[in-house]
Amino acid sequence: MATLKTMMMALVAGSLAATAGGVAFAKTDGKAFDPAQFQQRIEKRVDKALSGTDATVDQKKQVADILAQTFKDMKPLHDQRVQNRKALAEAMQAPTVDPAKIEAIRAEQMKIADASSKRFSQGLTDAGKVLNQAQRQAFFKAWNARHEHHHTKRG
């Protein structure tokens, strides 16, 4: 049974990974999305996060595949969030503010966030089953370090 600290660390790392993966998935620089390139990015991140561990090539591939599928499954949810943000902007710029409409958009955003969180948590759980405890700790430590570095640069 994992300790609360380990579970919280995994949850934080998972949310960071979801964000990173979502950005990687959504960012196309005006070009068509390339699934092969996306898979390569995920594999590179997983390989780097598991470097220095005894994780096998097969384990790294399994984790990368699980995370890639997780991000693919979450893509429609991301698209829905974007649409809801647009709807909220339109509602707030309307001649009159409709509180019921705004509340409906907010409630939908929360449903989407919950579905996204559940899907990502399941992906993390599946990926965690592939790795032993030391590998999981090294993976999340490396993943968190990258995220902290990224946010420190952005200020």
C-alpha positions as CSV (number, residue, x, y, z in Angstrom):
1,M,0.0,0.0,0.0
2,A,1.4,3.4,-1.0
3,T,1.9,6.0,1.6
4,L,-0.1,9.2,1.5
5,K,3.0,11.2,0.6
6,T,3.8,8.8,-2.3
7,M,0.2,9.0,-3.6
8,M,0.2,12.8,-3.4
9,M,3.5,13.0,-5.1
10,A,2.1,10.7,-7.9
11,L,-1.0,12.8,-8.2
12,V,0.9,16.1,-8.4
13,A,3.3,14.5,-10.9
14,G,0.3,13.1,-12.8
15,S,-1.3,16.5,-13.1
16,L,2.0,17.9,-14.3
17,A,2.4,15.2,-16.8
18,A,-1.2,15.7,-18.0
19,T,-0.5,19.3,-18.5
20,A,2.8,18.6,-20.3
21,G,1.2,15.9,-22.4
22,G,-1.8,18.0,-23.2
23,V,0.4,20.9,-24.3
24,A,2.5,18.5,-26.4
25,F,-0.6,17.0,-27.9
26,A,-2.3,20.3,-28.6
27,K,0.8,22.2,-29.9
28,T,1.1,21.7,-33.6
29,D,2.7,25.1,-34.5
30,G,0.0,25.5,-37.2
31,K,0.8,22.1,-38.8
32,A,-1.3,19.0,-38.9
33,F,-0.9,16.8,-35.8
34,D,1.5,14.0,-36.3
35,P,0.7,10.9,-34.1
36,A,4.1,9.4,-34.7
37,Q,5.9,12.5,-33.6
38,F,3.7,12.7,-30.5
39,Q,4.6,9.1,-29.7
40,Q,8.3,9.9,-30.1
41,R,8.0,12.9,-27.7
42,I,6.3,10.7,-25.1
43,E,8.9,8.0,-25.5
44,K,11.7,10.5,-25.2
45,R,10.2,12.0,-22.0
46,V,9.7,8.6,-20.4
47,D,13.2,7.4,-21.4
48,K,14.7,10.5,-19.8
49,A,12.6,10.2,-16.7
50,L,13.6,6.6,-16.3
51,S,17.3,7.0,-17.1
52,G,19.5,5.9,-14.3
53,T,17.0,3.3,-13.2
54,D,16.9,-0.4,-13.9
55,A,13.8,0.0,-16.1
56,T,13.9,-2.2,-19.1
57,V,13.3,-1.1,-22.7
58,D,10.0,-3.0,-22.5
59,Q,8.9,-1.2,-19.3
60,K,9.7,2.2,-20.9
61,K,7.8,1.3,-24.0
62,Q,4.8,0.1,-22.0
63,V,4.8,3.3,-19.9
64,A,5.1,5.5,-23.0
65,D,2.3,3.6,-24.8
66,I,0.0,3.9,-21.7
67,L,0.7,7.7,-21.4
68,A,0.3,8.2,-25.1
69,Q,-3.1,6.5,-25.1
70,T,-4.1,8.4,-22.0
71,F,-3.3,11.7,-23.7
72,K,-5.1,10.6,-26.9
73,D,-8.2,9.7,-24.8
74,M,-8.0,13.1,-23.1
75,K,-7.8,15.1,-26.4
76,P,-11.6,15.4,-26.9
77,L,-11.9,16.6,-23.3
78,H,-9.3,19.3,-24.1
79,D,-11.3,20.3,-27.1
80,Q,-14.5,20.6,-25.0
81,R,-12.7,22.8,-22.5
82,V,-11.6,25.1,-25.3
83,Q,-15.2,25.3,-26.6
84,N,-16.4,26.1,-23.2
85,R,-13.9,28.9,-22.7
86,K,-15.1,30.3,-26.0
87,A,-18.8,30.0,-24.9
88,L,-17.9,31.7,-21.6
89,A,-16.2,34.6,-23.4
90,E,-19.3,35.0,-25.6
91,A,-21.6,34.9,-22.6
92,M,-19.6,37.5,-20.8
93,Q,-19.5,39.8,-23.8
94,A,-23.3,39.5,-24.5
95,P,-25.4,42.7,-24.1
96,T,-26.7,41.2,-20.8
97,V,-25.1,38.7,-18.4
98,D,-27.1,35.5,-18.1
99,P,-26.1,33.9,-14.8
100,A,-27.8,30.6,-15.6
101,K,-25.9,30.3,-18.8
102,I,-22.6,31.1,-17.1
103,E,-23.3,28.6,-14.3
104,A,-24.2,25.9,-16.9
105,I,-20.8,26.5,-18.6
106,R,-19.0,26.4,-15.3
107,A,-20.7,23.1,-14.3
108,E,-19.8,21.6,-17.7
109,Q,-16.2,22.6,-17.2
110,M,-16.1,20.9,-13.8
111,K,-17.6,17.7,-15.4
112,I,-14.9,17.8,-18.1
113,A,-12.2,18.4,-15.5
114,D,-13.4,15.5,-13.4
115,A,-13.5,13.2,-16.5
116,S,-10.0,14.3,-17.5
117,S,-8.7,13.8,-13.9
118,K,-10.2,10.3,-13.8
119,R,-8.8,9.3,-17.1
120,F,-5.3,10.6,-16.2
121,S,-5.4,8.9,-12.8
122,Q,-6.2,5.6,-14.5
123,G,-3.3,6.1,-16.9
124,L,-1.0,6.8,-14.0
125,T,-2.2,3.8,-12.2
126,D,-1.7,1.6,-15.3
127,A,1.8,3.0,-15.9
128,G,2.6,2.6,-12.2
129,K,1.8,-1.1,-12.3
130,V,4.6,-1.5,-14.9
131,L,7.2,0.0,-12.7
132,N,8.6,-1.0,-9.3
133,Q,8.6,1.5,-6.4
134,A,12.1,2.8,-7.0
135,Q,11.4,3.2,-10.7
136,R,8.2,5.1,-10.0
137,Q,9.9,7.4,-7.5
138,A,12.7,8.1,-10.0
139,F,10.2,8.7,-12.8
140,F,8.1,11.2,-10.9
141,K,11.2,12.9,-9.4
142,A,12.6,13.5,-12.9
143,W,9.2,14.5,-14.3
144,N,8.6,17.0,-11.5
145,A,12.1,18.4,-11.8
146,R,11.5,19.2,-15.5
147,H,8.2,20.8,-14.7
148,E,9.7,22.9,-11.9
149,H,12.5,24.0,-14.2
150,H,9.9,24.9,-16.9
151,H,7.8,27.0,-14.5
152,T,10.9,28.7,-12.9
153,K,11.9,29.9,-16.4
154,R,8.4,31.3,-17.1
155,G,8.5,33.2,-13.8
